[in-house]
């Protein structure tokens, strides 16, 4: 078991290293001169050359790469071209806002998806099931940013109920800013949970132990909760892990729509500057999140299902 | 008596499941026709854009703006879906925009389907070090923040259609490769492949004749599902301003432009998003009925 964990940790590091290396190489190929971006459009050639020397852009690529790796080990992925500050702390500062929105968004997906999944499995192949399942597909087919704008228009602008965007802080008044983006994400993402849960519950319902429980005279509701839902939730763990891991990527668009001051909107601000260090910082964060959550999912499985063993 | 050929042995041992084939079951579902019809219509509109489009999509019509220079609302004379802030015809831009959506949506999926199936097949068939190397690569691809990666690649190499298409396709290979690998392991373990190996068929022949057709059936619905994701992703890229440069008619960019005048001209953001949604629904339904057909065949 400890051998398995050690092995996994090594592969996690290799994966993150690979992701960073690929991103770094792509960044190295940028046709525009990073020294020129940092120095500004009006800088003299002498200034640009001085900046290039300062940041080491004039050195061969292997020297730059080794230095990059060395710096990454010291949690430094470089200085943002656009914001002129160390990129990783810039991204970390915004992690709080992104984390808050990410958790609220995934929670909204669960709050919408799980009940609908149970409902459609229970009433499967009825008109209600067809209607709700269809609604879920339609919801998941909407571009998140478009549905967000639609909600801003209808709820915030026309009805004037919630703020059109921005960040309300962590205080008691902050939640109202969280509702629209979270609901947007929740409705467009609920289908993944709803459909998965429906399929999984229908599978479990067909199994012997459920029939036995019914035969023993347990009520419909008792069977549903005690035997079906508990067993049918397993695949949801994987989905939740994958979903949480990919939130950072999904939030890039959502934060932009709602003007949310998180990592995503920070990255979008720097698109035009091809801000390689900032992109490296966000990529590092996202890839660490993915490998750690994948590992966590496997550990949860290990704890939940005694039949699985990793040796 | 002549020894039976490899293919005869294989055909005899490869017992077809009873009942109608996957394709028949796929075609029999009403939603296949509904979604398939929509996709077909969209392809025709995209191909025939110069014929179908009522106006030039990029031309700012002087009569496309009101007296005070505001965009015309839908159902205006000559502009059925209204005009944008430059006086361009929204309907014509939507029609031309379908080209980009289909190009990137289907193109990226094709890249992912071919590349992913090959990677998965090679990993599952040769196992060992090849398998480990390929699956590590797949893990890396899955650890990339998708949207960020595509934005970055577009920013570095230029936001042209082929580059966006390939960038999305490369990342989408990863889930397909995983699926193809699992399926290949399953196929290789089957009796008929053993029979083919025993009668001296080469590895390449086994892969080409027995693994590929079986794999494509399995992987196709996921590739279809990806078409929808790819279209949404490309439009999101354009929405964020990292897509093909203006004035290219692009549904995502149109939503962005529409958002600028959200309170006064809401139709500008609404229609392009609706187009994306309907297109994605159609591809998702096709994928869904193919999956249903596969499950029913087993």
Boltz contact constraints between the chains, C-beta under 6 A:
constraints:
  - contact:
      token1: [A, 15]
      token2: [B, 139]
      max_distance: 6.0
  - contact:
      token1: [A, 15]
      token2: [B, 140]
      max_distance: 6.0
  - contact:
      token1: [A, 15]
      token2: [B, 143]
      max_distance: 6.0
  - contact:
      token1: [A, 18]
      token2: [B, 140]
      max_distance: 6.0
  - contact:
      token1: [A, 19]
      token2: [B, 140]
      max_distance: 6.0
  - contact:
      token1: [A, 19]
      token2: [B, 143]
      max_distance: 6.0
  - contact:
      token1: [A, 19]
      token2: [B, 144]
      max_distance: 6.0
  - contact:
      token1: [A, 26]
      token2: [B, 156]
      max_distance: 6.0
  - contact:
      token1: [A, 30]
      token2: [B, 156]
      max_distance: 6.0
  - contact:
      token1: [A, 137]
      token2: [B, 284]
      max_distance: 6.0
  - contact:
      token1: [A, 141]
      token2: [B, 277]
      max_distance: 6.0
  - contact:
      token1: [A, 141]
      token2: [B, 280]
      max_distance: 6.0
  - contact:
      token1: [A, 141]
      token2: [B, 281]
      max_distance: 6.0
  - contact:
      token1: [A, 141]
      token2: [B, 284]
      max_distance: 6.0
  - contact:
      token1: [A, 142]
      token2: [B, 277]
      max_distance: 6.0
  - contact:
      token1: [A, 143]
      token2: [B, 232]
      max_distance: 6.0
  - contact:
      token1: [A, 143]
      token2: [B, 235]
      max_distance: 6.0
  - contact:
      token1: [A, 143]
      token2: [B, 273]
      max_distance: 6.0
  - contact:
      token1: [A, 143]
      token2: [B, 276]
      max_distance: 6.0
  - contact:
      token1: [A, 145]
      token2: [B, 239]
      max_distance: 6.0
  - contact:
      token1: [A, 146]
      token2: [B, 255]
      max_distance: 6.0
  - contact:
      token1: [A, 146]
      token2: [B, 273]
      max_distance: 6.0
  - contact:
      token1: [A, 149]
      token2: [B, 259]
      max_distance: 6.0
  - contact:
      token1: [A, 149]
      token2: [B, 269]
      max_distance: 6.0
  - contact:
      token1: [A, 153]
      token2: [B, 262]
      max_distance: 6.0
  - contact:
      token1: [A, 153]
      token2: [B, 266]
      max_distance: 6.0
  - contact:
      token1: [A, 157]
      token2: [B, 263]
      max_distance: 6.0
  - contact:
      token1: [A, 248]
      token2: [B, 145]
      max_distance: 6.0
  - contact:
      token1: [A, 249]
      token2: [B, 145]
      max_distance: 6.0
  - contact:
      token1: [A, 249]
      token2: [B, 146]
      max_distance: 6.0
  - contact:
      token1: [A, 249]
      token2: [B, 147]
      max_distance: 6.0
  - contact:
      token1: [A, 252]
      token2: [B, 147]
      max_distance: 6.0
  - contact:
      token1: [A, 253]
      token2: [B, 236]
      max_distance: 6.0
  - contact:
      token1: [A, 268]
      token2: [B, 240]
      max_distance: 6.0
  - contact:
      token1: [A, 271]
      token2: [B, 155]
      max_distance: 6.0
  - contact:
      token1: [A, 271]
      token2: [B, 242]
      max_distance: 6.0
  - contact:
      token1: [A, 274]
      token2: [B, 155]
      max_distance: 6.0
  - contact:
      token1: [A, 279]
      token2: [B, 152]
      max_distance: 6.0
  - contact:
      token1: [A, 282]
      token2: [B, 148]
      max_distance: 6.0
  - contact:
      token1: [A, 286]
      token2: [B, 145]
      max_distance: 6.0
  - contact:
      token1: [A, 287]
      token2: [B, 143]
      max_distance: 6.0
  - contact:
      token1: [A, 290]
      token2: [B, 143]
      max_distance: 6.0
  - contact:
      token1: [A, 291]
      token2: [B, 143]
      max_distance: 6.0
